[in-house]
């Protein structure tokens, strides 16, 4: 899951929203 979030983060670069998603 972390790898997926890491890719999304690097791709979209949102204000940490993707990282703060409750998984």
N, C-alpha and C positions, 0 to 999 in steps of 0.2 A: 504493500500500500504506500509506503514511503517513497518508493521509486516512482510510482504513478503521480503522487502529489508533487514530487520534485520536477518531473517533466512538465506537468501542467503549470507549475510556478515559473519555470524557466521560459515556458512558451507564452504565457499570458502576462506574467509580471503584475498581478493585481496587488492591491495593498494588503498582502498577507491574508486575504480572504480564503484562498485555497488552503493555506496552511492551518487556518483556524477552523476548518470544517470538522464537525464532530464525527469521527469515524468510530 
